[in-house]
């Protein structure tokens, strides 16, 4: 799930990334904004078993991203704005702000 909340000026957007109904101990969101680093944006496990995090990004552009589960399995977000092929033969999610 993706939730977008734009600033009053529209120059930035707080994006909440949420993953539910997955078997994982650790989930991170990796993308263009964090150089695909698994340590930068870890999702926190919530009481209901879902994982989420909120980050602020510049508006007016698109970002590629994916979720990394337990450091080994890649997952996409079904609610992404679109999907594009990547160099690994799979697809990246697109977040359009």
N, C-alpha and C positions, 0 to 999 in steps of 0.2 A: 504494500500500500504506500502511496505517496500523497503527502499533504503539502500544499504550497501556500505560504503566507507572505505576500509581498509587503515591503516597507511602504510607508506613506508616500515616499518620493518615487517608488517603483524601481529604484536603482539596485536593490538587493531583494533576496527572497529567502525566507527560512523554510527549509525543506525537511519534513519529517519522513524518514524511511522506516517502515514497519514490516516485519516478517512474522507470520503466524503459521501454525500448523506444520512445523518442520522439526525433524529430529536432528538437533545440533546442540552442542555445548557452547559454541562460540560462533558469532557471525560478525563479519565486517562488511562495510560498503566501500568498494574501491572504484575510483573513477579518475577522470581527467583532472579534477581539482586537487587531488592528493597524490598525483603521480602513481596511482595504482598501488599505494602502500597499505598492506594489511594491518599495520599498527595504528594508523591515523584515525580512522573513524569506526571503532568497534560499536556494535549495537549492544545496548544493555538489556539483560533479561528481565522481563516484567513479571509481576505476580500471576498474571493469567497465562504465562508460558510463552508469550510473544516476545519479540526482540524489537527495540526501536532506538533511534537516535535522531537528533535534529541538528542540522548544520546550516550556516548562512552562506549563500553563494551569490555572485554577481548576476543580476538579471540581464536579459538581452542577448543571451547566447544559449547554445546547446552543450550538454555534457554527456559523455559516454560513462556508463557505470554498470557494475554487476555486484552481486553478493558472493562472498566467499564463506562457505560453511566449514567449520573445523579445520581451516587451513588447507583444504584439499578439494572440495566440491563446489563448483560454480553454479549459481542460480540466477535467473533473471526475474524481474518484477513484472508480473502480468499487467500492471497498471502504468507501465512506462508509456511515454508519449509516442514512441516508435522504436523500432529495432533495426540495427544495421549489422551486416556481416563483419566479422573481425578476422585478423590474420591467422587465427587458430582453427578456422573452419566452423566456428559457432557464431553466435550473434551477441552484440552488446546492446544494452538498453540505452535509450536516448531520453534525457530529461531536458525539456525545452522550457526555458525561463524567459 
